[in-house]
Amino acid sequence: MHTLPANIDADVVLAIGWMLDDHAKLASVSLADSVEQIRGSQTTSLTDIEIEELVIEMAGSRGLAVLLDRTAR
């Protein structure tokens, strides 16, 4: 099991879960769109990288493909 961020935010985890549950099963999950959506709906101290890690972990557990489309900042 992957180690989660020390400052894990339960509201962000729930928001990612809802986002992924509503996502089409045959389409890849866009990291860029996911981070933007979470940033727009949640206030969190998690970094973009930590949000990306959560999205990847949670999408993988649901059998969803992830589109690695974020640019480095």
Gaussian input, Z-matrix of N, CA and C with variables (Angstrom, degrees):
# hf/3-21g

backbone

0 1
 N
 C     1     B1
 C     2     B2     1     A1
 N     3     B3     2     A2     1     D1
 C     4     B4     3     A3     2     D2
 C     5     B5     4     A4     3     D3
 N     6     B6     5     A5     4     D4
 C     7     B7     6     A6     5     D5
 C     8     B8     7     A7     6     D6
 N     9     B9     8     A8     7     D7
 C    10    B10     9     A9     8     D8
 C    11    B11    10    A10     9     D9
 N    12    B12    11    A11    10    D10
 C    13    B13    12    A12    11    D11
 C    14    B14    13    A13    12    D12
 N    15    B15    14    A14    13    D13
 C    16    B16    15    A15    14    D14
 C    17    B17    16    A16    15    D15
 N    18    B18    17    A17    16    D16
 C    19    B19    18    A18    17    D17
 C    20    B20    19    A19    18    D18
 N    21    B21    20    A20    19    D19
 C    22    B22    21    A21    20    D20
 C    23    B23    22    A22    21    D21
 N    24    B24    23    A23    22    D22
 C    25    B25    24    A24    23    D23
 C    26    B26    25    A25    24    D24
 N    27    B27    26    A26    25    D25
 C    28    B28    27    A27    26    D26
 C    29    B29    28    A28    27    D27
 N    30    B30    29    A29    28    D28
 C    31    B31    30    A30    29    D29
 C    32    B32    31    A31    30    D30
 N    33    B33    32    A32    31    D31
 C    34    B34    33    A33    32    D32
 C    35    B35    34    A34    33    D33
 N    36    B36    35    A35    34    D34
 C    37    B37    36    A36    35    D35
 C    38    B38    37    A37    36    D36
 N    39    B39    38    A38    37    D37
 C    40    B40    39    A39    38    D38
 C    41    B41    40    A40    39    D39
 N    42    B42    41    A41    40    D40
 C    43    B43    42    A42    41    D41
 C    44    B44    43    A43    42    D42
 N    45    B45    44    A44    43    D43
 C    46    B46    45    A45    44    D44
 C    47    B47    46    A46    45    D45
 N    48    B48    47    A47    46    D46
 C    49    B49    48    A48    47    D47
 C    50    B50    49    A49    48    D48
 N    51    B51    50    A50    49    D49
 C    52    B52    51    A51    50    D50
 C    53    B53    52    A52    51    D51
 N    54    B54    53    A53    52    D52
 C    55    B55    54    A54    53    D53
 C    56    B56    55    A55    54    D54
 N    57    B57    56    A56    55    D55
 C    58    B58    57    A57    56    D56
 C    59    B59    58    A58    57    D57
 N    60    B60    59    A59    58    D58
 C    61    B61    60    A60    59    D59
 C    62    B62    61    A61    60    D60
 N    63    B63    62    A62    61    D61
 C    64    B64    63    A63    62    D62
 C    65    B65    64    A64    63    D63
 N    66    B66    65    A65    64    D64
 C    67    B67    66    A66    65    D65
 C    68    B68    67    A67    66    D66
 N    69    B69    68    A68    67    D67
 C    70    B70    69    A69    68    D68
 C    71    B71    70    A70    69    D69
 N    72    B72    71    A71    70    D70
 C    73    B73    72    A72    71    D71
 C    74    B74    73    A73    72    D72
 N    75    B75    74    A74    73    D73
 C    76    B76    75    A75    74    D74
 C    77    B77    76    A76    75    D75
 N    78    B78    77    A77    76    D76
 C    79    B79    78    A78    77    D77
 C    80    B80    79    A79    78    D78
 N    81    B81    80    A80    79    D79
 C    82    B82    81    A81    80    D80
 C    83    B83    82    A82    81    D81
 N    84    B84    83    A83    82    D82
 C    85    B85    84    A84    83    D83
 C    86    B86    85    A85    84    D84
 N    87    B87    86    A86    85    D85
 C    88    B88    87    A87    86    D86
 C    89    B89    88    A88    87    D87
 N    90    B90    89    A89    88    D88
 C    91    B91    90    A90    89    D89
 C    92    B92    91    A91    90    D90
 N    93    B93    92    A92    91    D91
 C    94    B94    93    A93    92    D92
 C    95    B95    94    A94    93    D93
 N    96    B96    95    A95    94    D94
 C    97    B97    96    A96    95    D95
 C    98    B98    97    A97    96    D96
 N    99    B99    98    A98    97    D97
 C   100   B100    99    A99    98    D98
 C   101   B101   100   A100    99    D99
 N   102   B102   101   A101   100   D100
 C   103   B103   102   A102   101   D101
 C   104   B104   103   A103   102   D102
 N   105   B105   104   A104   103   D103
 C   106   B106   105   A105   104   D104
 C   107   B107   106   A106   105   D105
 N   108   B108   107   A107   106   D106
 C   109   B109   108   A108   107   D107
 C   110   B110   109   A109   108   D108
 N   111   B111   110   A110   109   D109
 C   112   B112   111   A111   110   D110
 C   113   B113   112   A112   111   D111
 N   114   B114   113   A113   112   D112
 C   115   B115   114   A114   113   D113
 C   116   B116   115   A115   114   D114
 N   117   B117   116   A116   115   D115
 C   118   B118   117   A117   116   D116
 C   119   B119   118   A118   117   D117
 N   120   B120   119   A119   118   D118
 C   121   B121   120   A120   119   D119
 C   122   B122   121   A121   120   D120
 N   123   B123   122   A122   121   D121
 C   124   B124   123   A123   122   D122
 C   125   B125   124   A124   123   D123
 N   126   B126   125   A125   124   D124
 C   127   B127   126   A126   125   D125
 C   128   B128   127   A127   126   D126
 N   129   B129   128   A128   127   D127
 C   130   B130   129   A129   128   D128
 C   131   B131   130   A130   129   D129
 N   132   B132   131   A131   130   D130
 C   133   B133   132   A132   131   D131
 C   134   B134   133   A133   132   D132
 N   135   B135   134   A134   133   D133
 C   136   B136   135   A135   134   D134
 C   137   B137   136   A136   135   D135
 N   138   B138   137   A137   136   D136
 C   139   B139   138   A138   137   D137
 C   140   B140   139   A139   138   D138
 N   141   B141   140   A140   139   D139
 C   142   B142   141   A141   140   D140
 C   143   B143   142   A142   141   D141
 N   144   B144   143   A143   142   D142
 C   145   B145   144   A144   143   D143
 C   146   B146   145   A145   144   D144
 N   147   B147   146   A146   145   D145
 C   148   B148   147   A147   146   D146
 C   149   B149   148   A148   147   D147
 N   150   B150   149   A149   148   D148
 C   151   B151   150   A150   149   D149
 C   152   B152   151   A151   150   D150
 N   153   B153   152   A152   151   D151
 C   154   B154   153   A153   152   D152
 C   155   B155   154   A154   153   D153
 N   156   B156   155   A155   154   D154
 C   157   B157   156   A156   155   D155
 C   158   B158   157   A157   156   D156
 N   159   B159   158   A158   157   D157
 C   160   B160   159   A159   158   D158
 C   161   B161   160   A160   159   D159
 N   162   B162   161   A161   160   D160
 C   163   B163   162   A162   161   D161
 C   164   B164   163   A163   162   D162
 N   165   B165   164   A164   163   D163
 C   166   B166   165   A165   164   D164
 C   167   B167   166   A166   165   D165
 N   168   B168   167   A167   166   D166
 C   169   B169   168   A168   167   D167
 C   170   B170   169   A169   168   D168
 N   171   B171   170   A170   169   D169
 C   172   B172   171   A171   170   D170
 C   173   B173   172   A172   171   D171
 N   174   B174   173   A173   172   D172
 C   175   B175   174   A174   173   D173
 C   176   B176   175   A175   174   D174
 N   177   B177   176   A176   175   D175
 C   178   B178   177   A177   176   D176
 C   179   B179   178   A178   177   D177
 N   180   B180   179   A179   178   D178
 C   181   B181   180   A180   179   D179
 C   182   B182   181   A181   180   D180
 N   183   B183   182   A182   181   D181
 C   184   B184   183   A183   182   D182
 C   185   B185   184   A184   183   D183
 N   186   B186   185   A185   184   D184
 C   187   B187   186   A186   185   D185
 C   188   B188   187   A187   186   D186
 N   189   B189   188   A188   187   D187
 C   190   B190   189   A189   188   D188
 C   191   B191   190   A190   189   D189
 N   192   B192   191   A191   190   D190
 C   193   B193   192   A192   191   D191
 C   194   B194   193   A193   192   D192
 N   195   B195   194   A194   193   D193
 C   196   B196   195   A195   194   D194
 C   197   B197   196   A196   195   D195
 N   198   B198   197   A197   196   D196
 C   199   B199   198   A198   197   D197
 C   200   B200   199   A199   198   D198
 N   201   B201   200   A200   199   D199
 C   202   B202   201   A201   200   D200
 C   203   B203   202   A202   201   D201
 N   204   B204   203   A203   202   D202
 C   205   B205   204   A204   203   D203
 C   206   B206   205   A205   204   D204
 N   207   B207   206   A206   205   D205
 C   208   B208   207   A207   206   D206
 C   209   B209   208   A208   207   D207
 N   210   B210   209   A209   208   D208
 C   211   B211   210   A210   209   D209
 C   212   B212   211   A211   210   D210
 N   213   B213   212   A212   211   D211
 C   214   B214   213   A213   212   D212
 C   215   B215   214   A214   213   D213
 N   216   B216   215   A215   214   D214
 C   217   B217   216   A216   215   D215
 C   218   B218   217   A217   216   D216

   B1=1.4552
   B2=1.5149
   B3=1.2794
   B4=1.4612
   B5=1.5281
   B6=1.3228
   B7=1.4569
   B8=1.5210
   B9=1.3136
   B10=1.4553
   B11=1.5217
   B12=1.3324
   B13=1.4616
   B14=1.5237
   B15=1.3303
   B16=1.4686
   B17=1.5278
   B18=1.3210
   B19=1.4617
   B20=1.5317
   B21=1.3180
   B22=1.4601
   B23=1.5290
   B24=1.3004
   B25=1.4550
   B26=1.5297
   B27=1.3294
   B28=1.4627
   B29=1.5271
   B30=1.3327
   B31=1.4673
   B32=1.5290
   B33=1.3198
   B34=1.4650
   B35=1.5254
   B36=1.3251
   B37=1.4667
   B38=1.5277
   B39=1.3229
   B40=1.4649
   B41=1.5281
   B42=1.3317
   B43=1.4683
   B44=1.5260
   B45=1.3229
   B46=1.4690
   B47=1.5204
   B48=1.3051
   B49=1.4664
   B50=1.5139
   B51=1.3205
   B52=1.4744
   B53=1.5213
   B54=1.3310
   B55=1.4573
   B56=1.5332
   B57=1.3300
   B58=1.4636
   B59=1.5268
   B60=1.3238
   B61=1.4628
   B62=1.5221
   B63=1.3420
   B64=1.4605
   B65=1.5226
   B66=1.3281
   B67=1.4608
   B68=1.5272
   B69=1.3399
   B70=1.4651
   B71=1.5247
   B72=1.3045
   B73=1.4637
   B74=1.5277
   B75=1.3214
   B76=1.4663
   B77=1.5230
   B78=1.3175
   B79=1.4679
   B80=1.5242
   B81=1.3248
   B82=1.4589
   B83=1.5223
   B84=1.3156
   B85=1.4603
   B86=1.5261
   B87=1.3133
   B88=1.4579
   B89=1.5242
   B90=1.3424
   B91=1.4581
   B92=1.5215
   B93=1.3340
   B94=1.4645
   B95=1.5259
   B96=1.3217
   B97=1.4604
   B98=1.5234
   B99=1.3214
   B100=1.4602
   B101=1.5216
   B102=1.3308
   B103=1.4673
   B104=1.5269
   B105=1.3310
   B106=1.4632
   B107=1.5269
   B108=1.3186
   B109=1.4611
   B110=1.5305
   B111=1.3220
   B112=1.4680
   B113=1.5261
   B114=1.3249
   B115=1.4748
   B116=1.5278
   B117=1.3368
   B118=1.4630
   B119=1.5150
   B120=1.3251
   B121=1.4631
   B122=1.5278
   B123=1.3377
   B124=1.4635
   B125=1.5244
   B126=1.3162
   B127=1.4564
   B128=1.5196
   B129=1.3230
   B130=1.4616
   B131=1.5192
   B132=1.3248
   B133=1.4620
   B134=1.5256
   B135=1.3404
   B136=1.4601
   B137=1.5194
   B138=1.3174
   B139=1.4615
   B140=1.5280
   B141=1.3223
   B142=1.4638
   B143=1.5258
   B144=1.3166
   B145=1.4718
   B146=1.5258
   B147=1.3281
   B148=1.4631
   B149=1.5209
   B150=1.3305
   B151=1.4697
   B152=1.5222
   B153=1.3298
   B154=1.4652
   B155=1.5221
   B156=1.3383
   B157=1.4631
   B158=1.5254
   B159=1.3253
   B160=1.4618
   B161=1.5239
   B162=1.3386
   B163=1.4682
   B164=1.5287
   B165=1.3282
   B166=1.4683
   B167=1.5264
   B168=1.3227
   B169=1.4736
   B170=1.5263
   B171=1.3306
   B172=1.4636
   B173=1.5287
   B174=1.3305
   B175=1.4657
   B176=1.5303
   B177=1.3398
   B178=1.4648
   B179=1.5151
   B180=1.3180
   B181=1.4615
   B182=1.5254
   B183=1.3403
   B184=1.4600
   B185=1.5301
   B186=1.3249
   B187=1.4629
   B188=1.5131
   B189=1.3390
   B190=1.4601
   B191=1.5258
   B192=1.3203
   B193=1.4659
   B194=1.5260
   B195=1.3316
   B196=1.4621
   B197=1.5182
   B198=1.3185
   B199=1.4539
   B200=1.5257
   B201=1.3351
   B202=1.4634
   B203=1.5281
   B204=1.3337
   B205=1.4655
   B206=1.5271
   B207=1.3075
   B208=1.4663
   B209=1.5102
   B210=1.3161
   B211=1.4526
   B212=1.5191
   B213=1.3066
   B214=1.4667
   B215=1.5160
   B216=1.3405
   B217=1.4664
   B218=1.4874
   A1=109.34
   A2=115.62
   A3=122.79
   A4=110.09
   A5=116.71
   A6=121.30
   A7=109.20
   A8=116.51
   A9=121.23
   A10=110.31
   A11=117.39
   A12=120.37
   A13=111.31
   A14=116.39
   A15=121.23
   A16=111.60
   A17=116.83
   A18=120.50
   A19=111.53
   A20=116.38
   A21=122.45
   A22=110.49
   A23=116.52
   A24=123.48
   A25=108.03
   A26=116.35
   A27=121.10
   A28=111.97
   A29=117.49
   A30=120.21
   A31=111.28
   A32=117.13
   A33=121.02
   A34=109.97
   A35=116.83
   A36=120.57
   A37=110.25
   A38=117.02
   A39=120.67
   A40=111.22
   A41=117.25
   A42=120.86
   A43=111.16
   A44=116.75
   A45=120.01
   A46=109.81
   A47=117.18
   A48=121.22
   A49=111.93
   A50=116.83
   A51=120.30
   A52=110.50
   A53=116.69
   A54=121.12
   A55=110.28
   A56=116.64
   A57=120.42
   A58=111.73
   A59=117.74
   A60=120.42
   A61=111.24
   A62=117.23
   A63=121.79
   A64=112.85
   A65=117.67
   A66=122.43
   A67=110.77
   A68=115.91
   A69=120.98
   A70=109.72
   A71=117.21
   A72=121.96
   A73=113.69
   A74=118.24
   A75=120.87
   A76=113.23
   A77=117.95
   A78=121.27
   A79=110.00
   A80=116.34
   A81=121.21
   A82=109.86
   A83=115.95
   A84=122.44
   A85=107.64
   A86=117.70
   A87=122.52
   A88=109.75
   A89=117.08
   A90=120.14
   A91=111.06
   A92=116.99
   A93=120.55
   A94=110.60
   A95=116.80
   A96=120.63
   A97=111.49
   A98=117.02
   A99=121.06
   A100=111.69
   A101=116.57
   A102=120.47
   A103=109.66
   A104=116.77
   A105=120.73
   A106=111.11
   A107=116.55
   A108=120.87
   A109=111.00
   A110=117.50
   A111=121.02
   A112=109.97
   A113=117.36
   A114=121.07
   A115=110.97
   A116=117.20
   A117=121.34
   A118=114.26
   A119=116.32
   A120=119.26
   A121=114.43
   A122=117.89
   A123=121.17
   A124=110.74
   A125=115.94
   A126=121.58
   A127=106.20
   A128=116.27
   A129=120.10
   A130=110.89
   A131=115.15
   A132=120.11
   A133=111.45
   A134=117.76
   A135=121.03
   A136=110.02
   A137=116.31
   A138=120.72
   A139=109.29
   A140=116.05
   A141=120.24
   A142=110.64
   A143=116.92
   A144=121.14
   A145=110.26
   A146=117.76
   A147=120.85
   A148=111.28
   A149=117.11
   A150=120.08
   A151=109.59
   A152=117.11
   A153=120.78
   A154=111.33
   A155=116.96
   A156=120.89
   A157=111.02
   A158=116.88
   A159=120.07
   A160=111.63
   A161=116.78
   A162=120.39
   A163=110.17
   A164=117.19
   A165=121.14
   A166=110.54
   A167=117.05
   A168=120.79
   A169=111.21
   A170=115.80
   A171=119.67
   A172=112.09
   A173=117.62
   A174=120.21
   A175=109.78
   A176=116.22
   A177=120.09
   A178=112.38
   A179=116.92
   A180=119.79
   A181=111.67
   A182=116.49
   A183=121.08
   A184=111.61
   A185=117.60
   A186=121.63
   A187=113.38
   A188=117.18
   A189=121.17
   A190=110.20
   A191=116.18
   A192=121.20
   A193=108.49
   A194=115.69
   A195=121.40
   A196=109.35
   A197=116.86
   A198=123.35
   A199=107.96
   A200=116.73
   A201=122.42
   A202=108.44
   A203=115.99
   A204=121.28
   A205=113.90
   A206=118.50
   A207=120.50
   A208=110.38
   A209=116.34
   A210=120.95
   A211=109.54
   A212=117.44
   A213=121.27
   A214=109.59
   A215=114.93
   A216=120.54
   A217=109.22
   D1=138.43
   D2=179.40
   D3=-72.90
   D4=142.43
   D5=177.10
   D6=-76.74
   D7=129.04
   D8=-179.97
   D9=-84.71
   D10=158.95
   D11=178.04
   D12=-57.31
   D13=145.48
   D14=-178.58
   D15=-64.91
   D16=-32.49
   D17=-178.24
   D18=-98.18
   D19=42.50
   D20=-176.27
   D21=-54.58
   D22=139.89
   D23=-177.03
   D24=-116.74
   D25=111.17
   D26=-175.78
   D27=-60.19
   D28=-36.46
   D29=179.25
   D30=-63.80
   D31=-37.40
   D32=178.27
   D33=-68.34
   D34=-42.56
   D35=178.26
   D36=-59.79
   D37=-44.58
   D38=178.05
   D39=-63.46
   D40=-42.63
   D41=179.91
   D42=-63.40
   D43=-41.70
   D44=177.47
   D45=-64.28
   D46=-42.65
   D47=178.39
   D48=-58.77
   D49=-46.10
   D50=178.77
   D51=-64.38
   D52=-42.05
   D53=179.68
   D54=-60.36
   D55=-46.15
   D56=-178.26
   D57=-70.72
   D58=-35.00
   D59=178.07
   D60=-64.62
   D61=-31.15
   D62=179.32
   D63=-86.39
   D64=-7.69
   D65=-175.46
   D66=-76.43
   D67=143.43
   D68=177.13
   D69=-62.42
   D70=134.29
   D71=-174.41
   D72=-69.24
   D73=-23.85
   D74=-177.14
   D75=-95.28
   D76=-8.53
   D77=-178.99
   D78=-99.75
   D79=147.05
   D80=176.55
   D81=-72.00
   D82=146.94
   D83=176.70
   D84=-84.57
   D85=120.18
   D86=179.82
   D87=-80.27
   D88=123.09
   D89=177.50
   D90=-65.18
   D91=-40.90
   D92=-179.64
   D93=-59.90
   D94=-48.07
   D95=179.70
   D96=-66.56
   D97=-38.05
   D98=-179.04
   D99=-63.82
   D100=-47.25
   D101=179.92
   D102=-63.58
   D103=-43.36
   D104=179.24
   D105=-61.41
   D106=-42.53
   D107=-179.54
   D108=-65.54
   D109=-43.43
   D110=179.56
   D111=-66.26
   D112=-44.35
   D113=178.34
   D114=-59.95
   D115=-34.97
   D116=-179.54
   D117=-75.18
   D118=-24.75
   D119=-175.30
   D120=-108.79
   D121=-14.76
   D122=-175.48
   D123=-131.65
   D124=144.91
   D125=169.85
   D126=-101.55
   D127=121.11
   D128=-175.03
   D129=-148.59
   D130=155.48
   D131=175.53
   D132=-91.18
   D133=-0.93
   D134=177.52
   D135=-65.77
   D136=142.03
   D137=175.45
   D138=-78.40
   D139=166.61
   D140=176.70
   D141=-59.57
   D142=-38.92
   D143=179.40
   D144=-63.13
   D145=-41.72
   D146=178.97
   D147=-66.46
   D148=-37.89
   D149=175.81
   D150=-65.14
   D151=-43.22
   D152=177.06
   D153=-56.94
   D154=-45.72
   D155=179.84
   D156=-60.10
   D157=-42.31
   D158=177.89
   D159=-63.78
   D160=-43.22
   D161=179.18
   D162=-61.63
   D163=-45.20
   D164=-179.62
   D165=-62.24
   D166=-47.35
   D167=179.73
   D168=-60.63
   D169=-47.55
   D170=-175.82
   D171=-72.12
   D172=-35.40
   D173=176.52
   D174=-67.03
   D175=-41.00
   D176=178.72
   D177=-61.14
   D178=-39.42
   D179=-179.65
   D180=-69.17
   D181=-19.30
   D182=177.70
   D183=-97.26
   D184=-0.83
   D185=-179.91
   D186=75.65
   D187=23.51
   D188=179.90
   D189=-95.73
   D190=142.23
   D191=175.07
   D192=-78.28
   D193=149.77
   D194=-179.58
   D195=-118.43
   D196=131.74
   D197=176.66
   D198=-91.38
   D199=115.71
   D200=-178.00
   D201=-85.42
   D202=77.82
   D203=-171.76
   D204=-113.82
   D205=11.02
   D206=177.99
   D207=-82.73
   D208=141.24
   D209=176.03
   D210=-92.04
   D211=146.70
   D212=-179.29
   D213=-69.21
   D214=142.71
   D215=179.49
   D216=-118.43

